[in-house]
Amino acid sequence: MNKLSTEERVKVVKCLVDGCSMRATARITGVARNTIDKLLVELGAVCSRYQDITIRNLNCARIQVDEIWAFCYAKQKNLTPAIAEERVAGDIWTWAAIDADSKLVPCWTLGKRDSETSNLFVSDLASRLSNRVQLTSDGLAAYLGAVRNAFGEAVDYAQLVKVYEASHEGQRRYSPPDCIACDRISVIGEPDALHISTSYIERQNLTMRMNMRRFTRLTNAFSKKIENHAAAVSLHMMHYNFARVHQTLKTSPAVKAGVSDHVWSVEEIVALLDSN
């Protein structure tokens, strides 16, 4: 990877953030797949550190949180004790938050869909905020204890619980059932009922599936190593927050949130490697 020029690195990163797979990126750029692998892991780590340091003291008003499913090496149902002992495998959930106004993703956490990961994620989110916010999540029970542990009573927290019709097999097997009702439940403080929503974070979930090939369902493009999976998420978030111009905002989420003074280029993201 050290032999790649800056121009070659930029070409590789542009392919990856646009949703190309590792093999497709190798065919398009002419760079060896193992070299792309090393570049992704190293740049992903640098992007993670940069965002961890930079995205702090946020003055947000409304935060939405959700989890998006993927898997590493093997699906949970196919996970054997031997595989589990050898590597991190099975279901991997990406817990993410989004600022409803700036569309910034202030933090994310990879792990299982359980109370331990929920506590880590919500605690990280709370540490990045400088004021009281309105927080909305889905109806996952793990959020209840996590929000109280991280925020105490210093938050306006609500859950949006969606009610779905009974699922049907056959031709609709891979389609989500229709949502027939939404219950808005105030949990802590006095959340504004008009802003109890998870629409923005659910749209961010779609953006992740579109821009990271390994999140595509019903394919063989899943992650084989947890390090690669984490690096891909970190690179995606770096590009989304700092370099991608949001169609509604007409600028990047980082600029809108006051985290950056300009929209980054992919060249600037790649340059983080040399600065670290």
C-alpha positions as a Python dict, from the first residue, in 0.01 Angstrom:
ca = {
    (1, 'M'): (0, 0, 0),
    (2, 'N'): (289, 238, 70),
    (3, 'K'): (379, 222, -301),
    (4, 'L'): (44, 365, -409),
    (5, 'S'): (48, 724, -524),
    (6, 'T'): (-197, 975, -380),
    (7, 'E'): (-388, 968, -708),
    (8, 'E'): (-425, 589, -690),
    (9, 'R'): (-538, 605, -328),
    (10, 'V'): (-799, 865, -416),
    (11, 'K'): (-934, 648, -700),
    (12, 'V'): (-966, 352, -465),
    (13, 'V'): (-1140, 552, -192),
    (14, 'K'): (-1383, 709, -440),
    (15, 'C'): (-1486, 362, -555),
    (16, 'L'): (-1531, 235, -199),
    (17, 'V'): (-1743, 529, -79),
    (18, 'D'): (-1960, 499, -390),
    (19, 'G'): (-2057, 145, -296),
    (20, 'C'): (-1819, -64, -509),
    (21, 'S'): (-1705, -398, -375),
    (22, 'M'): (-1339, -475, -313),
    (23, 'R'): (-1313, -685, -628),
    (24, 'A'): (-1496, -428, -841),
    (25, 'T'): (-1263, -158, -707),
    (26, 'A'): (-964, -373, -800),
    (27, 'R'): (-1096, -415, -1155),
    (28, 'I'): (-1173, -45, -1197),
    (29, 'T'): (-849, 93, -1052),
    (30, 'G'): (-605, -184, -1139),
    (31, 'V'): (-492, -198, -775),
    (32, 'A'): (-447, -540, -613),
    (33, 'R'): (-730, -645, -382),
    (34, 'N'): (-495, -710, -89),
    (35, 'T'): (-356, -359, -129),
    (36, 'I'): (-708, -216, -126),
    (37, 'D'): (-775, -421, 187),
    (38, 'K'): (-474, -271, 367),
    (39, 'L'): (-561, 81, 254),
    (40, 'L'): (-918, 43, 380),
    (41, 'V'): (-812, -84, 723),
    (42, 'E'): (-547, 185, 776),
    (43, 'L'): (-760, 473, 646),
    (44, 'G'): (-1063, 350, 838),
    (45, 'A'): (-867, 358, 1163),
    (46, 'V'): (-740, 709, 1092),
    (47, 'C'): (-1090, 832, 1007),
    (48, 'S'): (-1228, 679, 1325),
    (49, 'R'): (-967, 856, 1540),
    (50, 'Y'): (-1017, 1187, 1363),
    (51, 'Q'): (-1394, 1183, 1409),
    (52, 'D'): (-1368, 1066, 1768),
    (53, 'I'): (-1153, 1370, 1850),
    (54, 'T'): (-1328, 1626, 1629),
    (55, 'I'): (-1699, 1557, 1673),
    (56, 'R'): (-1738, 1688, 2028),
    (57, 'N'): (-1930, 1959, 2218),
    (58, 'L'): (-2219, 1947, 1974),
    (59, 'N'): (-2507, 2191, 2014),
    (60, 'C'): (-2783, 1965, 1883),
    (61, 'A'): (-3156, 1997, 1947),
    (62, 'R'): (-3297, 1667, 1818),
    (63, 'I'): (-3118, 1334, 1793),
    (64, 'Q'): (-3252, 1013, 1640),
    (65, 'V'): (-3094, 670, 1696),
    (66, 'D'): (-3138, 329, 1537),
    (67, 'E'): (-2958, 4, 1459),
    (68, 'I'): (-2885, -152, 1120),
    (69, 'W'): (-2818, -524, 1074),
    (70, 'A'): (-2534, -693, 890),
    (71, 'F'): (-2324, -1002, 952),
    (72, 'C'): (-1958, -1094, 952),
    (73, 'Y'): (-1816, -1419, 809),
    (74, 'A'): (-2137, -1618, 869),
    (75, 'K'): (-2496, -1553, 961),
    (76, 'Q'): (-2586, -1609, 1324),
    (77, 'K'): (-2786, -1923, 1246),
    (78, 'N'): (-2481, -2079, 1076),
    (79, 'L'): (-2236, -1985, 1350),
    (80, 'T'): (-2067, -2289, 1505),
    (81, 'P'): (-1872, -2298, 1833),
    (82, 'A'): (-1551, -2353, 1635),
    (83, 'I'): (-1608, -2042, 1422),
    (84, 'A'): (-1707, -1834, 1724),
    (85, 'E'): (-1389, -1933, 1907),
    (86, 'E'): (-1169, -1852, 1609),
    (87, 'R'): (-1303, -1509, 1508),
    (88, 'V'): (-1570, -1243, 1556),
    (89, 'A'): (-1861, -1365, 1345),
    (90, 'G'): (-2238, -1368, 1323),
    (91, 'D'): (-2476, -1073, 1352),
    (92, 'I'): (-2308, -732, 1364),
    (93, 'W'): (-2534, -435, 1433),
    (94, 'T'): (-2428, -77, 1361),
    (95, 'W'): (-2583, 157, 1617),
    (96, 'A'): (-2589, 511, 1480),
    (97, 'A'): (-2721, 853, 1580),
    (98, 'I'): (-2811, 1148, 1359),
    (99, 'D'): (-2876, 1515, 1425),
    (100, 'A'): (-3214, 1591, 1269),
    (101, 'D'): (-3113, 1946, 1175),
    (102, 'S'): (-2756, 1915, 1043),
    (103, 'K'): (-2785, 1545, 941),
    (104, 'L'): (-2449, 1488, 1112),
    (105, 'V'): (-2380, 1137, 1243),
    (106, 'P'): (-2202, 1219, 1572),
    (107, 'C'): (-2122, 859, 1671),
    (108, 'W'): (-2175, 495, 1594),
    (109, 'T'): (-2099, 164, 1764),
    (110, 'L'): (-2062, -189, 1627),
    (111, 'G'): (-2179, -484, 1831),
    (112, 'K'): (-2469, -709, 1917),
    (113, 'R'): (-2824, -583, 1961),
    (114, 'D'): (-2811, -605, 2339),
    (115, 'S'): (-2795, -393, 2652),
    (116, 'E'): (-2413, -397, 2669),
    (117, 'T'): (-2372, -241, 2324),
    (118, 'S'): (-2664, -8, 2388),
    (119, 'N'): (-2495, 128, 2701),
    (120, 'L'): (-2167, 184, 2517),
    (121, 'F'): (-2340, 359, 2229),
    (122, 'V'): (-2567, 590, 2428),
    (123, 'S'): (-2287, 676, 2672),
    (124, 'D'): (-2066, 777, 2379),
    (125, 'L'): (-2347, 986, 2233),
    (126, 'A'): (-2408, 1167, 2563),
    (127, 'S'): (-2037, 1253, 2596),
    (128, 'R'): (-2046, 1440, 2263),
    (129, 'L'): (-2339, 1670, 2342),
    (130, 'S'): (-2312, 2006, 2516),
    (131, 'N'): (-2679, 2066, 2594),
    (132, 'R'): (-3011, 1898, 2663),
    (133, 'V'): (-3156, 1728, 2355),
    (134, 'Q'): (-3472, 1555, 2245),
    (135, 'L'): (-3382, 1192, 2177),
    (136, 'T'): (-3596, 945, 1982),
    (137, 'S'): (-3537, 573, 1936),
    (138, 'D'): (-3739, 275, 1826),
    (139, 'G'): (-3906, 51, 2080),
    (140, 'L'): (-3598, -159, 2162),
    (141, 'A'): (-3605, -222, 2538),
    (142, 'A'): (-3227, -199, 2569),
    (143, 'Y'): (-3247, 179, 2516),
    (144, 'L'): (-3450, 236, 2832),
    (145, 'G'): (-3174, 156, 3079),
    (146, 'A'): (-2899, 290, 2854),
    (147, 'V'): (-3056, 636, 2821),
    (148, 'R'): (-3116, 663, 3196),
    (149, 'N'): (-2760, 553, 3272),
    (150, 'A'): (-2607, 803, 3026),
    (151, 'F'): (-2836, 1105, 3059),
    (152, 'G'): (-3023, 1059, 3386),
    (153, 'E'): (-3315, 1302, 3372),
    (154, 'A'): (-3125, 1557, 3159),
    (155, 'V'): (-3289, 1454, 2831),
    (156, 'D'): (-3629, 1459, 2662),
    (157, 'Y'): (-3654, 1099, 2549),
    (158, 'A'): (-3930, 926, 2355),
    (159, 'Q'): (-3976, 600, 2171),
    (160, 'L'): (-4151, 556, 1838),
    (161, 'V'): (-4301, 208, 1841),
    (162, 'K'): (-4422, 89, 1501),
    (163, 'V'): (-4695, -172, 1469),
    (164, 'Y'): (-4675, -396, 1162),
    (165, 'E'): (-4930, -621, 1001),
    (166, 'A'): (-4871, -994, 1008),
    (167, 'S'): (-4596, -1096, 764),
    (168, 'H'): (-4672, -1318, 467),
    (169, 'E'): (-4453, -1583, 308),
    (170, 'G'): (-4410, -1638, -63),
    (171, 'Q'): (-4358, -1344, -295),
    (172, 'R'): (-4335, -1094, -6),
    (173, 'R'): (-4080, -1293, 190),
    (174, 'Y'): (-3803, -1032, 145),
    (175, 'S'): (-4028, -727, 173),
    (176, 'P'): (-4097, -567, 510),
    (177, 'P'): (-4457, -590, 632),
    (178, 'D'): (-4670, -278, 612),
    (179, 'C'): (-4665, -41, 909),
    (180, 'I'): (-5025, 2, 1026),
    (181, 'A'): (-4972, 224, 1331),
    (182, 'C'): (-4713, 428, 1524),
    (183, 'D'): (-4722, 476, 1900),
    (184, 'R'): (-4533, 779, 2035),
    (185, 'I'): (-4433, 709, 2393),
    (186, 'S'): (-4276, 977, 2616),
    (187, 'V'): (-4026, 815, 2850),
    (188, 'I'): (-3818, 1091, 3011),
    (189, 'G'): (-3878, 1466, 3031),
    (190, 'E'): (-4116, 1645, 2796),
    (191, 'P'): (-4038, 1553, 2434),
    (192, 'D'): (-4223, 1748, 2165),
    (193, 'A'): (-4472, 1506, 2008),
    (194, 'L'): (-4425, 1671, 1666),
    (195, 'H'): (-4060, 1568, 1663),
    (196, 'I'): (-4091, 1212, 1790),
    (197, 'S'): (-3962, 1049, 1473),
    (198, 'T'): (-3694, 815, 1341),
    (199, 'S'): (-3731, 911, 975),
    (200, 'Y'): (-3387, 1070, 937),
    (201, 'I'): (-3193, 785, 1095),
    (202, 'E'): (-3388, 530, 890),
    (203, 'R'): (-3293, 724, 577),
    (204, 'Q'): (-2933, 715, 695),
    (205, 'N'): (-2963, 337, 723),
    (206, 'L'): (-3061, 330, 355),
    (207, 'T'): (-2763, 552, 270),
    (208, 'M'): (-2534, 304, 446),
    (209, 'R'): (-2677, 10, 251),
    (210, 'M'): (-2640, 198, -76),
    (211, 'N'): (-2284, 326, -18),
    (212, 'M'): (-2126, 21, 148),
    (213, 'R'): (-2130, -290, -68),
    (214, 'R'): (-2086, -520, 229),
    (215, 'F'): (-2423, -407, 368),
    (216, 'T'): (-2614, -521, 57),
    (217, 'R'): (-2866, -791, 140),
    (218, 'L'): (-2892, -1134, -24),
    (219, 'T'): (-2545, -1131, -179),
    (220, 'N'): (-2199, -1269, -103),
    (221, 'A'): (-2061, -920, -42),
    (222, 'F'): (-2069, -948, 339),
    (223, 'S'): (-1762, -878, 552),
    (224, 'K'): (-1531, -1168, 624),
    (225, 'K'): (-1328, -983, 890),
    (226, 'I'): (-1461, -755, 1161),
    (227, 'E'): (-1163, -520, 1111),
    (228, 'N'): (-1265, -462, 750),
    (229, 'H'): (-1627, -412, 849),
    (230, 'A'): (-1538, -152, 1112),
    (231, 'A'): (-1303, 25, 871),
    (232, 'A'): (-1570, 42, 600),
    (233, 'V'): (-1820, 196, 840),
    (234, 'S'): (-1564, 449, 962),
    (235, 'L'): (-1469, 552, 607),
    (236, 'H'): (-1834, 581, 508),
    (237, 'M'): (-1910, 804, 807),
    (238, 'M'): (-1607, 1023, 735),
    (239, 'H'): (-1713, 1073, 374),
    (240, 'Y'): (-2079, 1123, 468),
    (241, 'N'): (-2010, 1374, 745),
    (242, 'F'): (-1732, 1577, 587),
    (243, 'A'): (-1724, 1528, 207),
    (244, 'R'): (-2075, 1447, 87),
    (245, 'V'): (-2293, 1746, 1),
    (246, 'H'): (-2641, 1685, 137),
    (247, 'Q'): (-2908, 1760, -122),
    (248, 'T'): (-3128, 1951, 123),
    (249, 'L'): (-2853, 2132, 312),
    (250, 'K'): (-2647, 2219, 1),
    (251, 'T'): (-2338, 2156, 213),
    (252, 'S'): (-2191, 1876, 421),
    (253, 'P'): (-2337, 1779, 761),
    (254, 'A'): (-2006, 1871, 930),
    (255, 'V'): (-2021, 2226, 792),
    (256, 'K'): (-2386, 2263, 893),
    (257, 'A'): (-2307, 2143, 1245),
    (258, 'G'): (-2008, 2378, 1279),
    (259, 'V'): (-1758, 2092, 1300),
    (260, 'S'): (-1582, 2188, 974),
    (261, 'D'): (-1541, 2519, 792),
    (262, 'H'): (-1554, 2367, 443),
    (263, 'V'): (-1667, 2064, 245),
    (264, 'W'): (-1383, 1813, 231),
    (265, 'S'): (-1252, 1647, -81),
    (266, 'V'): (-1159, 1279, -101),
    (267, 'E'): (-798, 1397, -138),
    (268, 'E'): (-819, 1556, 208),
    (269, 'I'): (-955, 1235, 358),
    (270, 'V'): (-669, 1037, 202),
    (271, 'A'): (-421, 1297, 332),
    (272, 'L'): (-515, 1198, 689),
    (273, 'L'): (-295, 893, 637),
    (274, 'D'): (16, 1109, 597),
    (275, 'S'): (-75, 1338, 886),
    (276, 'N'): (-97, 1038, 1119),
}
